[in-house]
């Protein structure tokens, strides 16, 4: 399937929420991958497909979305040669784990995806997804975001992640101080 068609289907199945996430992930990859050697087209395909298993159309209760995304992607990328398929499928299945990455493409997708859960964008995601009208719940979820920082591999990703994690801690401290415990 042509990459532009994969993008169109990502929009159709995942909506604005998902395509904006994909675009942020791709921008993160551009930043952290500037000194890395990798296949940009394979990363672009994997970035678009990495969350399809979480979409209502493909979701299977009790199955990890990355595992399901890989299963869905198999048919979509079947016209590519086996080596390219393996890189894409591994990147998809490894993006939500802490196991060693099998390729630079996988490392970039994982780091870029995890960066999207850190910093002010991570906070905004929490408040949109975990709200509405429950600041305490959102803050508790945001505090757990350190796991995303701990998964970062590349030095550039870690530097960006550290800055974003510090921003999150500052935000949480300010909200807690200004609310005086009244969430």
BATOR-896600 format. One record per atom (N, C-alpha, C): residue number from 0; residue in one letter; atom name; x, z, y negated. Coordinates in pm, 1 decimal. Layout:
BEGIN
seq:type:atom:xx:zz:yy
NUM:A:CA:X:Z:Y $
...
end
This chain:
BEGIN
seq:type:atom:xx:zz:yy
0:X:N:85.0:0.0:118.1 $
0:X:CA:0.0:0.0:0.0 $
0:X:C:89.4:0.0:-124.2 $
1:X:N:52.2:-76.5:-219.9 $
1:X:CA:129.9:-88.5:-343.1 $
1:X:C:129.4:45.5:-419.4 $
2:X:N:245.3:85.4:-476.5 $
2:X:CA:252.4:212.5:-551.2 $
2:X:C:147.2:226.4:-661.8 $
3:X:N:113.6:116.8:-728.7 $
3:X:CA:10.2:126.4:-833.0 $
3:X:C:-125.4:161.5:-773.0 $
4:X:N:-152.1:111.1:-652.3 $
4:X:CA:-278.1:144.4:-584.2 $
4:X:C:-277.5:291.8:-542.9 $
5:X:N:-163.1:341.7:-499.5 $
5:X:CA:-152.1:484.6:-464.5 $
5:X:C:-181.7:569.6:-588.0 $
6:X:N:-131.6:527.3:-701.7 $
6:X:CA:-159.6:600.0:-826.7 $
6:X:C:-309.0:596.4:-857.1 $
7:X:N:-370.6:480.1:-846.3 $
7:X:CA:-514.9:468.4:-871.6 $
7:X:C:-595.0:560.4:-779.3 $
8:X:N:-556.6:565.7:-652.7 $
8:X:CA:-627.8:652.2:-557.6 $
8:X:C:-601.4:800.6:-584.5 $
9:X:N:-481.4:832.7:-632.2 $
9:X:CA:-452.8:971.3:-670.5 $
9:X:C:-547.6:1013.6:-782.3 $
10:X:N:-570.4:925.7:-876.9 $
10:X:CA:-664.5:954.3:-985.4 $
10:X:C:-806.2:965.0:-930.4 $
11:X:N:-844.1:871.8:-844.0 $
11:X:CA:-979.1:872.4:-787.3 $
11:X:C:-1005.8:999.3:-706.4 $
12:X:N:-912.3:1038.3:-620.7 $
12:X:CA:-933.2:1153.0:-532.4 $
12:X:C:-901.9:1287.2:-597.6 $
13:X:N:-801.2:1288.6:-685.5 $
13:X:CA:-756.4:1415.1:-743.3 $
13:X:C:-795.7:1437.1:-887.6 $
14:X:N:-840.1:1332.6:-956.0 $
14:X:CA:-885.0:1344.8:-1093.9 $
14:X:C:-772.3:1367.3:-1192.8 $
15:X:N:-814.2:1399.4:-1314.7 $
15:X:CA:-718.1:1421.7:-1423.1 $
15:X:C:-623.2:1536.8:-1392.8 $
16:X:N:-675.4:1642.4:-1330.7 $
16:X:CA:-591.8:1759.1:-1298.0 $
16:X:C:-470.3:1715.4:-1217.1 $
17:X:N:-493.8:1636.4:-1112.0 $
17:X:CA:-384.4:1597.8:-1022.9 $
17:X:C:-292.1:1494.3:-1085.5 $
18:X:N:-344.4:1392.6:-1151.9 $
18:X:CA:-255.8:1290.5:-1205.9 $
18:X:C:-168.8:1348.5:-1317.3 $
19:X:N:-221.3:1443.3:-1392.4 $
19:X:CA:-138.0:1509.5:-1493.5 $
19:X:C:-28.0:1591.7:-1427.6 $
20:X:N:-60.1:1658.1:-1315.8 $
20:X:CA:41.4:1732.1:-1239.6 $
20:X:C:148.6:1634.9:-1190.1 $
21:X:N:107.1:1523.4:-1131.2 $
21:X:CA:202.7:1423.8:-1081.2 $
21:X:C:292.1:1374.1:-1194.7 $
22:X:N:234.2:1344.6:-1308.4 $
22:X:CA:314.0:1294.9:-1420.9 $
22:X:C:413.3:1399.9:-1470.8 $
23:X:N:372.8:1527.5:-1469.7 $
23:X:CA:467.4:1634.0:-1508.6 $
23:X:C:578.8:1645.9:-1404.5 $
24:X:N:543.8:1636.0:-1277.0 $
24:X:CA:643.9:1641.5:-1169.9 $
24:X:C:742.4:1525.4:-1185.6 $
25:X:N:692.0:1406.1:-1210.3 $
25:X:CA:780.6:1290.4:-1228.2 $
25:X:C:872.3:1308.1:-1350.2 $
26:X:N:821.5:1365.8:-1457.2 $
26:X:CA:904.7:1393.2:-1575.3 $
26:X:C:1011.3:1497.3:-1540.9 $
27:X:N:972.9:1601.1:-1466.1 $
27:X:CA:1071.2:1701.2:-1422.7 $
27:X:C:1179.9:1635.8:-1337.2 $
28:X:N:1140.4:1544.8:-1248.1 $
28:X:CA:1237.5:1475.6:-1163.5 $
28:X:C:1333.3:1393.2:-1250.0 $
29:X:N:1280.9:1327.3:-1349.3 $
29:X:CA:1364.8:1249.2:-1440.2 $
29:X:C:1469.9:1339.3:-1506.7 $
30:X:N:1430.0:1459.4:-1545.4 $
30:X:CA:1520.7:1552.8:-1612.7 $
30:X:C:1624.1:1609.8:-1515.5 $
31:X:N:1577.5:1665.4:-1404.9 $
31:X:CA:1670.2:1732.9:-1312.7 $
31:X:C:1747.4:1635.3:-1224.2 $
32:X:N:1699.1:1512.4:-1214.2 $
32:X:CA:1764.9:1414.7:-1129.0 $
32:X:C:1857.8:1319.4:-1201.7 $
33:X:N:1879.2:1344.9:-1329.0 $
33:X:CA:1957.3:1249.3:-1409.0 $
33:X:C:2098.1:1226.9:-1354.8 $
34:X:N:2156.5:1325.7:-1289.6 $
34:X:CA:2291.6:1311.2:-1235.2 $
34:X:C:2292.0:1298.5:-1083.0 $
35:X:N:2176.4:1273.6:-1025.2 $
35:X:CA:2164.0:1266.7:-879.8 $
35:X:C:2141.8:1122.3:-834.8 $
36:X:N:2182.7:1094.1:-713.5 $
36:X:CA:2158.5:962.8:-655.1 $
36:X:C:2037.8:975.4:-562.5 $
37:X:N:1934.8:896.5:-591.2 $
37:X:CA:1813.1:900.7:-509.9 $
37:X:C:1733.3:773.8:-531.8 $
38:X:N:1638.9:749.5:-443.4 $
38:X:CA:1553.4:631.8:-453.1 $
38:X:C:1431.2:667.4:-537.3 $
39:X:N:1429.6:618.2:-658.8 $
39:X:CA:1322.6:653.0:-753.5 $
39:X:C:1184.7:609.8:-704.9 $
40:X:N:1176.6:494.9:-639.7 $
40:X:CA:1046.9:446.0:-593.0 $
40:X:C:992.0:534.1:-480.8 $
41:X:N:1077.9:578.6:-391.1 $
41:X:CA:1031.9:666.1:-282.5 $
41:X:C:986.5:801.0:-337.1 $
42:X:N:1057.1:852.9:-435.1 $
42:X:CA:1016.7:979.3:-498.0 $
42:X:C:883.2:961.5:-570.3 $
43:X:N:866.5:849.8:-635.8 $
43:X:CA:740.8:822.8:-707.0 $
43:X:C:623.1:820.1:-608.6 $
44:X:N:642.0:755.3:-496.3 $
44:X:CA:535.7:750.2:-395.2 $
44:X:C:508.0:890.1:-340.8 $
45:X:N:613.0:962.7:-305.2 $
45:X:CA:596.3:1098.3:-250.7 $
45:X:C:529.2:1190.8:-352.1 $
46:X:N:566.0:1178.1:-478.2 $
46:X:CA:506.0:1263.5:-582.2 $
46:X:C:355.9:1239.0:-591.0 $
47:X:N:315.4:1115.5:-580.4 $
47:X:CA:172.8:1084.8:-588.1 $
47:X:C:96.4:1133.4:-464.8 $
48:X:N:161.5:1134.4:-349.4 $
48:X:CA:93.2:1169.3:-224.4 $
48:X:C:106.5:1316.2:-183.9 $
49:X:N:193.1:1391.9:-249.3 $
49:X:CA:228.7:1524.8:-197.6 $
49:X:C:114.0:1625.7:-192.1 $
50:X:N:9.5:1607.4:-268.8 $
50:X:CA:-102.0:1702.8:-267.4 $
50:X:C:-232.4:1645.3:-211.3 $
51:X:N:-229.1:1526.0:-157.0 $
51:X:CA:-353.0:1464.1:-109.5 $
51:X:C:-423.9:1550.3:-5.1 $
52:X:N:-349.9:1624.8:73.1 $
52:X:CA:-411.0:1711.9:174.4 $
52:X:C:-492.1:1825.0:114.8 $
53:X:N:-478.2:1848.5:-15.0 $
53:X:CA:-557.2:1951.1:-83.9 $
53:X:C:-682.7:1891.8:-148.3 $
54:X:N:-693.5:1759.9:-147.9 $
54:X:CA:-811.0:1695.4:-206.9 $
54:X:C:-929.7:1711.0:-112.5 $
55:X:N:-1044.5:1727.5:-170.4 $
55:X:CA:-1167.1:1746.7:-92.3 $
55:X:C:-1183.7:1639.0:15.4 $
56:X:N:-1152.9:1516.7:-15.6 $
56:X:CA:-1169.1:1404.8:77.9 $
56:X:C:-1086.0:1423.4:205.9 $
57:X:N:-969.9:1487.6:195.2 $
57:X:CA:-877.2:1496.7:308.3 $
57:X:C:-854.1:1638.1:360.1 $
58:X:N:-893.1:1737.6:285.4 $
58:X:CA:-865.1:1876.3:317.5 $
58:X:C:-921.3:1914.5:455.4 $
59:X:N:-844.5:1994.9:527.7 $
59:X:CA:-889.7:2052.6:653.3 $
59:X:C:-870.4:2203.4:643.2 $
60:X:N:-979.8:2278.9:647.6 $
60:X:CA:-969.8:2424.9:635.4 $
60:X:C:-869.8:2483.4:735.1 $
61:X:N:-787.5:2572.6:684.8 $
61:X:CA:-688.9:2640.0:768.2 $
61:X:C:-559.0:2563.0:786.7 $
62:X:N:-553.0:2440.1:738.6 $
62:X:CA:-431.6:2360.2:751.4 $
62:X:C:-360.8:2354.8:616.3 $
63:X:N:-231.4:2382.2:618.4 $
63:X:CA:-151.0:2376.6:496.9 $
63:X:C:-164.0:2238.5:432.9 $
64:X:N:-179.9:2237.7:301.3 $
64:X:CA:-203.5:2109.5:233.5 $
64:X:C:-85.0:2014.2:246.0 $
65:X:N:36.6:2066.0:254.7 $
65:X:CA:153.0:1978.3:267.7 $
65:X:C:154.4:1910.1:404.6 $
66:X:N:118.4:1983.9:507.4 $
66:X:CA:109.8:1927.0:642.2 $
66:X:C:2.3:1819.1:644.8 $
67:X:N:-113.0:1851.2:586.5 $
67:X:CA:-223.3:1754.7:583.0 $
67:X:C:-187.7:1633.6:497.2 $
68:X:N:-118.5:1655.2:385.4 $
68:X:CA:-77.5:1544.2:299.7 $
68:X:C:13.3:1448.0:376.0 $
69:X:N:102.3:1502.8:454.0 $
69:X:CA:191.3:1418.8:536.1 $
69:X:C:108.9:1334.8:633.2 $
70:X:N:13.2:1397.3:698.6 $
70:X:CA:-71.1:1325.2:794.5 $
70:X:C:-144.5:1209.1:727.0 $
71:X:N:-198.3:1234.8:610.6 $
71:X:CA:-272.3:1132.0:536.5 $
71:X:C:-177.4:1019.7:493.1 $
72:X:N:-58.4:1056.7:450.7 $
72:X:CA:37.4:958.6:398.1 $
72:X:C:86.6:861.0:504.4 $
73:X:N:87.9:901.5:630.0 $
73:X:CA:139.7:815.7:737.0 $
73:X:C:74.3:677.5:733.2 $
74:X:N:-56.5:673.1:723.1 $
74:X:CA:-126.6:544.3:721.5 $
74:X:C:-106.0:468.1:591.0 $
75:X:N:-86.4:539.2:484.2 $
75:X:CA:-74.8:475.3:352.7 $
75:X:C:58.3:404.0:335.3 $
76:X:N:162.9:456.5:397.0 $
76:X:CA:297.0:398.3:378.1 $
76:X:C:345.9:324.0:502.6 $
77:X:N:257.6:292.3:593.7 $
77:X:CA:297.2:233.5:721.9 $
77:X:C:369.4:99.2:710.5 $
78:X:N:352.6:26.1:600.2 $
78:X:CA:420.9:-103.3:588.8 $
78:X:C:567.8:-89.6:547.0 $
79:X:N:609.7:29.8:506.7 $
79:X:CA:750.5:52.1:471.5 $
79:X:C:833.9:67.0:598.6 $
80:X:N:964.2:42.9:587.7 $
80:X:CA:1049.3:60.6:705.8 $
80:X:C:1057.3:209.6:742.2 $
81:X:N:1097.8:236.7:864.1 $
81:X:CA:1096.5:373.5:917.9 $
81:X:C:1181.1:470.8:836.5 $
82:X:N:1295.3:425.8:788.3 $
82:X:CA:1383.0:514.0:710.1 $
82:X:C:1313.9:558.2:580.7 $
83:X:N:1250.5:464.2:511.9 $
83:X:CA:1179.8:497.7:388.3 $
83:X:C:1059.3:587.1:416.7 $
84:X:N:987.8:557.1:524.3 $
84:X:CA:874.4:641.9:562.6 $
84:X:C:920.1:785.4:585.9 $
85:X:N:1030.1:800.9:658.2 $
85:X:CA:1080.3:936.0:689.1 $
85:X:C:1114.4:1012.6:561.5 $
86:X:N:1180.0:947.3:467.9 $
86:X:CA:1215.9:1014.3:342.2 $
86:X:C:1090.5:1060.7:268.8 $
87:X:N:991.8:973.8:257.3 $
87:X:CA:867.6:1008.9:188.1 $
87:X:C:793.6:1120.4:261.3 $
88:X:N:777.0:1104.6:392.2 $
88:X:CA:700.5:1203.6:470.0 $
88:X:C:768.9:1340.0:471.6 $
89:X:N:900.5:1340.7:483.3 $
89:X:CA:973.1:1468.1:479.2 $
89:X:C:961.4:1534.0:342.2 $
90:X:N:971.9:1453.7:236.6 $
90:X:CA:958.9:1509.8:101.2 $
90:X:C:821.3:1572.7:83.2 $
91:X:N:718.5:1507.5:133.1 $
91:X:CA:582.3:1561.2:122.3 $
91:X:C:570.7:1691.6:199.4 $
92:X:N:615.1:1693.1:323.5 $
92:X:CA:597.7:1813.8:405.2 $
92:X:C:689.4:1927.5:362.7 $
93:X:N:801.3:1897.9:298.6 $
93:X:CA:896.4:2001.1:257.0 $
93:X:C:870.9:2053.2:115.8 $
94:X:N:779.8:1993.9:41.9 $
94:X:CA:763.7:2030.6:-99.6 $
94:X:C:708.6:2170.4:-119.6 $
95:X:N:643.2:2226.2:-21.0 $
95:X:CA:576.8:2355.9:-36.0 $
95:X:C:637.4:2461.3:56.1 $
96:X:N:765.0:2444.8:90.7 $
96:X:CA:831.3:2536.5:182.8 $
96:X:C:962.2:2585.5:121.8 $
97:X:N:1028.5:2672.2:196.0 $
97:X:CA:1161.8:2715.3:154.0 $
97:X:C:1265.5:2673.8:258.2 $
98:X:N:1228.5:2585.4:351.0 $
98:X:CA:1325.1:2534.6:448.4 $
98:X:C:1421.9:2441.2:376.5 $
99:X:N:1540.8:2421.6:432.0 $
99:X:CA:1634.5:2328.2:367.9 $
99:X:C:1573.6:2188.4:357.8 $
100:X:N:1598.9:2124.2:247.4 $
100:X:CA:1547.7:1989.1:226.1 $
100:X:C:1633.5:1888.4:303.0 $
101:X:N:1568.9:1782.9:350.0 $
101:X:CA:1637.0:1682.4:431.4 $
101:X:C:1699.8:1570.5:349.3 $
102:X:N:1668.9:1562.4:220.8 $
102:X:CA:1721.8:1454.0:137.6 $
102:X:C:1718.3:1496.3:-9.2 $
103:X:N:1786.0:1419.3:-91.8 $
103:X:CA:1781.3:1444.3:-235.2 $
103:X:C:1640.2:1419.5:-288.2 $
104:X:N:1570.7:1320.7:-232.7 $
104:X:CA:1433.1:1293.2:-274.0 $
104:X:C:1344.9:1415.3:-249.3 $
105:X:N:1361.5:1477.6:-135.3 $
105:X:CA:1285.4:1597.7:-101.4 $
105:X:C:1320.6:1713.4:-193.9 $
106:X:N:1448.8:1731.0:-219.9 $
106:X:CA:1494.9:1837.3:-309.2 $
106:X:C:1436.9:1819.5:-448.5 $
107:X:N:1441.7:1696.9:-498.8 $
107:X:CA:1389.7:1670.9:-632.9 $
107:X:C:1239.2:1695.8:-640.1 $
108:X:N:1164.8:1650.6:-538.7 $
108:X:CA:1020.0:1673.0:-540.4 $
108:X:C:988.9:1821.3:-535.4 $
109:X:N:1055.8:1895.0:-447.7 $
109:X:CA:1029.5:2038.7:-437.6 $
109:X:C:1063.0:2110.7:-567.9 $
110:X:N:1182.4:2085.9:-620.1 $
110:X:CA:1222.0:2153.7:-743.9 $
110:X:C:1127.9:2118.7:-859.1 $
111:X:N:1096.5:1990.7:-872.3 $
111:X:CA:1009.3:1947.5:-981.9 $
111:X:C:869.5:2006.0:-968.9 $
112:X:N:817.3:2010.7:-848.0 $
112:X:CA:685.0:2068.8:-824.4 $
112:X:C:686.1:2217.8:-856.1 $
113:X:N:788.3:2288.3:-812.9 $
113:X:CA:797.0:2431.6:-840.7 $
113:X:C:812.9:2460.3:-989.4 $
114:X:N:886.5:2375.5:-1060.0 $
114:X:CA:899.6:2394.2:-1204.9 $
114:X:C:764.4:2383.9:-1274.8 $
115:X:N:673.1:2307.4:-1218.5 $
115:X:CA:541.4:2291.3:-1280.8 $
115:X:C:456.7:2418.2:-1269.3 $
116:X:N:500.8:2513.4:-1190.3 $
116:X:CA:430.9:2640.5:-1178.1 $
116:X:C:495.9:2750.7:-1261.8 $
117:X:N:601.7:2715.4:-1334.5 $
117:X:CA:674.9:2813.0:-1415.2 $
117:X:C:660.2:2782.3:-1564.0 $
118:X:N:682.8:2883.6:-1646.6 $
118:X:CA:678.4:2865.7:-1791.1 $
118:X:C:535.9:2862.0:-1843.9 $
119:X:N:523.3:2812.0:-1963.8 $
119:X:CA:392.8:2809.4:-2028.5 $
119:X:C:295.1:2718.0:-1954.8 $
120:X:N:346.1:2608.0:-1895.5 $
120:X:CA:256.4:2522.1:-1818.1 $
120:X:C:206.8:2596.3:-1694.9 $
121:X:N:291.7:2676.0:-1633.7 $
121:X:CA:249.8:2756.6:-1518.9 $
121:X:C:142.0:2856.4:-1557.1 $
122:X:N:157.9:2917.8:-1672.5 $
122:X:CA:57.3:3012.1:-1721.8 $
122:X:C:-73.6:2939.2:-1748.7 $
123:X:N:-65.1:2824.5:-1813.5 $
123:X:CA:-186.6:2747.3:-1842.7 $
123:X:C:-257.2:2709.1:-1713.2 $
124:X:N:-181.3:2668.6:-1612.5 $
124:X:CA:-240.8:2633.9:-1482.6 $
124:X:C:-313.5:2754.8:-1423.6 $
125:X:N:-249.9:2870.9:-1430.5 $
125:X:CA:-312.1:2992.5:-1375.7 $
125:X:C:-441.6:3025.7:-1447.1 $
126:X:N:-438.8:3016.3:-1578.0 $
126:X:CA:-558.2:3052.9:-1654.3 $
126:X:C:-672.2:2953.0:-1632.8 $
127:X:N:-638.4:2827.1:-1615.6 $
127:X:CA:-742.7:2728.0:-1588.6 $
127:X:C:-795.5:2745.2:-1446.2 $
128:X:N:-706.6:2761.1:-1350.8 $
128:X:CA:-746.8:2766.4:-1210.2 $
128:X:C:-802.6:2902.7:-1169.1 $
129:X:N:-754.0:3010.4:-1226.5 $
129:X:CA:-794.1:3143.7:-1181.7 $
129:X:C:-898.6:3208.8:-1270.5 $
130:X:N:-919.3:3154.1:-1391.2 $
130:X:CA:-1020.0:3208.3:-1482.5 $
130:X:C:-1157.2:3172.0:-1431.9 $
131:X:N:-1252.8:3165.8:-1508.7 $
131:X:CA:-1253.8:3204.4:-1649.1 $
131:X:C:-1289.3:3351.9:-1665.8 $
132:X:N:-1262.9:3400.7:-1782.2 $
132:X:CA:-1299.8:3535.8:-1824.0 $
132:X:C:-1242.9:3645.2:-1733.9 $
133:X:N:-1122.2:3624.2:-1679.6 $
133:X:CA:-1059.9:3728.0:-1598.7 $
133:X:C:-909.6:3730.1:-1626.6 $
134:X:N:-873.5:3785.1:-1740.6 $
134:X:CA:-733.4:3788.3:-1783.2 $
134:X:C:-648.5:3864.8:-1682.8 $
135:X:N:-697.6:3977.7:-1635.3 $
135:X:CA:-619.6:4059.1:-1542.0 $
135:X:C:-586.2:3979.9:-1415.8 $
136:X:N:-683.3:3911.6:-1360.2 $
136:X:CA:-660.9:3831.4:-1240.1 $
136:X:C:-557.5:3722.1:-1267.3 $
137:X:N:-568.2:3657.0:-1380.7 $
137:X:CA:-473.3:3551.8:-1416.7 $
137:X:C:-331.9:3607.2:-1431.7 $
138:X:N:-319.1:3721.5:-1496.1 $
138:X:CA:-187.0:3781.2:-1514.5 $
138:X:C:-126.2:3823.2:-1380.9 $
139:X:N:-207.6:3880.4:-1293.3 $
139:X:CA:-157.5:3921.0:-1161.7 $
139:X:C:-106.3:3800.5:-1084.9 $
140:X:N:-179.9:3690.6:-1091.0 $
140:X:CA:-136.8:3570.1:-1022.4 $
140:X:C:-10.0:3514.3:-1085.7 $
141:X:N:-2.0:3515.5:-1217.5 $
141:X:CA:114.7:3464.4:-1288.3 $
141:X:C:239.6:3545.6:-1251.9 $
142:X:N:225.4:3676.3:-1234.5 $
142:X:CA:339.9:3760.7:-1197.6 $
142:X:C:399.6:3719.6:-1063.1 $
143:X:N:320.1:3662.2:-976.8 $
143:X:CA:366.5:3622.0:-843.8 $
143:X:C:444.4:3491.1:-846.1 $
144:X:N:456.1:3429.9:-961.5 $
144:X:CA:519.2:3298.6:-972.4 $
144:X:C:669.4:3301.4:-947.2 $
145:X:N:729.7:3418.0:-934.4 $
145:X:CA:873.7:3424.2:-909.1 $
145:X:C:910.1:3351.3:-780.7 $
146:X:N:815.9:3342.4:-685.6 $
146:X:CA:845.0:3272.1:-559.7 $
146:X:C:880.5:3126.0:-585.8 $
147:X:N:822.3:3065.9:-687.8 $
147:X:CA:853.5:2927.0:-718.8 $
147:X:C:995.2:2914.8:-773.4 $
148:X:N:1037.6:3011.9:-852.1 $
148:X:CA:1173.8:3012.8:-903.8 $
148:X:C:1273.7:3026.6:-789.0 $
149:X:N:1243.0:3111.4:-693.8 $
149:X:CA:1333.7:3136.7:-581.4 $
149:X:C:1352.3:3015.3:-491.4 $
150:X:N:1262.9:2918.7:-496.9 $
150:X:CA:1273.6:2797.2:-415.3 $
150:X:C:1359.8:2688.5:-479.7 $
151:X:N:1395.3:2704.6:-606.2 $
151:X:CA:1470.7:2600.6:-676.1 $
151:X:C:1610.7:2587.5:-617.7 $
152:X:N:1658.7:2464.6:-607.5 $
152:X:CA:1785.9:2437.4:-542.5 $
152:X:C:1891.7:2386.9:-640.1 $
153:X:N:1859.5:2283.4:-715.4 $
153:X:CA:1957.5:2220.3:-803.1 $
153:X:C:1991.7:2309.2:-922.7 $
154:X:N:2117.4:2308.5:-967.3 $
154:X:CA:2156.6:2390.4:-1083.4 $
154:X:C:2071.8:2362.5:-1207.8 $
155:X:N:2043.0:2236.1:-1234.9 $
155:X:CA:1961.6:2200.3:-1351.9 $
155:X:C:1820.1:2259.1:-1337.6 $
156:X:N:1765.3:2253.4:-1216.7 $
156:X:CA:1632.3:2311.1:-1191.7 $
156:X:C:1634.5:2462.1:-1213.4 $
157:X:N:1738.6:2527.0:-1163.1 $
157:X:CA:1749.4:2672.2:-1177.9 $
157:X:C:1761.4:2713.1:-1324.0 $
158:X:N:1836.2:2636.7:-1402.1 $
158:X:CA:1850.8:2667.8:-1545.5 $
158:X:C:1716.8:2655.3:-1617.0 $
159:X:N:1644.8:2546.9:-1590.3 $
159:X:CA:1512.8:2528.3:-1651.0 $
159:X:C:1417.0:2635.5:-1600.6 $
160:X:N:1421.5:2661.7:-1471.1 $
160:X:CA:1333.7:2762.8:-1411.8 $
160:X:C:1358.5:2901.4:-1467.9 $
161:X:N:1484.1:2937.6:-1489.9 $
161:X:CA:1516.5:3068.9:-1546.4 $
161:X:C:1456.8:3084.1:-1685.8 $
162:X:N:1471.1:2978.9:-1766.5 $
162:X:CA:1413.9:2981.4:-1901.6 $
162:X:C:1260.9:2995.9:-1894.1 $
163:X:N:1199.8:2919.8:-1805.5 $
163:X:CA:1054.0:2925.8:-1792.6 $
163:X:C:1006.9:3060.8:-1738.3 $
164:X:N:1081.1:3117.3:-1645.4 $
164:X:CA:1045.0:3248.0:-1591.2 $
164:X:C:1054.3:3354.9:-1700.3 $
165:X:N:1158.3:3347.8:-1783.3 $
165:X:CA:1171.3:3441.4:-1895.0 $
165:X:C:1054.4:3427.9:-1992.5 $
166:X:N:1010.6:3304.1:-2017.0 $
166:X:CA:894.8:3281.4:-2103.9 $
166:X:C:769.9:3346.7:-2045.2 $
167:X:N:754.1:3333.3:-1915.6 $
167:X:CA:636.8:3392.1:-1849.5 $
167:X:C:638.3:3544.4:-1859.5 $
168:X:N:756.3:3602.7:-1834.0 $
168:X:CA:767.7:3748.9:-1843.2 $
168:X:C:736.4:3796.3:-1985.2 $
169:X:N:786.9:3723.5:-2083.8 $
169:X:CA:759.3:3759.1:-2222.8 $
169:X:C:609.3:3749.9:-2251.6 $
170:X:N:547.0:3642.9:-2208.5 $
170:X:CA:403.5:3624.7:-2228.4 $
170:X:C:325.4:3740.2:-2166.6 $
171:X:N:357.0:3772.8:-2042.2 $
171:X:CA:286.2:3880.8:-1972.8 $
171:X:C:305.0:4013.4:-2046.0 $
172:X:N:428.0:4042.3:-2087.0 $
172:X:CA:455.2:4166.0:-2162.2 $
172:X:C:371.8:4172.4:-2289.9 $
173:X:N:365.1:4062.2:-2362.2 $
173:X:CA:289.8:4060.3:-2488.2 $
173:X:C:139.5:4077.9:-2464.3 $
174:X:N:86.3:4010.2:-2364.3 $
174:X:CA:-56.7:4024.6:-2334.3 $
174:X:C:-87.6:4168.3:-2293.1 $
175:X:N:-3.2:4227.0:-2210.4 $
175:X:CA:-25.8:4364.9:-2167.1 $
175:X:C:-16.7:4461.0:-2284.6 $
176:X:N:80.6:4440.0:-2374.1 $
176:X:CA:95.5:4527.6:-2490.4 $
176:X:C:-21.9:4512.9:-2586.8 $
177:X:N:-63.0:4389.4:-2611.5 $
177:X:CA:-170.4:4366.3:-2708.1 $
177:X:C:-307.9:4403.6:-2655.5 $
178:X:N:-323.8:4403.5:-2523.2 $
178:X:CA:-455.2:4436.6:-2466.5 $
178:X:C:-474.5:4587.0:-2446.2 $
179:X:N:-363.4:4660.2:-2450.1 $
179:X:CA:-368.2:4806.0:-2424.5 $
179:X:C:-442.0:4837.3:-2293.1 $
180:X:N:-426.8:4748.8:-2197.1 $
180:X:CA:-489.4:4770.1:-2066.8 $
180:X:C:-636.3:4731.3:-2060.0 $
181:X:N:-689.8:4673.8:-2167.6 $
181:X:CA:-829.8:4631.4:-2169.0 $
181:X:C:-834.9:4480.3:-2153.2 $
182:X:N:-844.2:4438.1:-2029.8 $
182:X:CA:-843.3:4295.7:-1998.9 $
182:X:C:-983.7:4243.1:-1999.5 $
end
